Amino acid sequence: VMPFLGRPDVLIVSAGYDAHYRDPMQLMKLRTSTYRQMSEAVKQIGCPVLFLLEGGYAPEVLAECVEETLGPWVED
């Protein structure tokens, strides 16, 4: 989807962490590092981004994934 977005005025991301392999739902079996990679890709678009927290039912995994998602935004 990213190449087709162009540069939107704002991007709203539904940040669901129930796709992590250690989450009880295991919807996509993603690794923690995958969330950072996706966040870095979103940052490349170069517009304001709003992350809305959804899904994620294992607190320790949720915390790790949120940290990875926000990492590229706070490390600059």
Summary of the structure (lengths in Angstrom):
residues: 76
radius of gyration: 12.5
end to end distance: 25.5
largest distance: 35.3
contacts: 193
relative contact order: 0.27
helix: 43%
strand: 18%
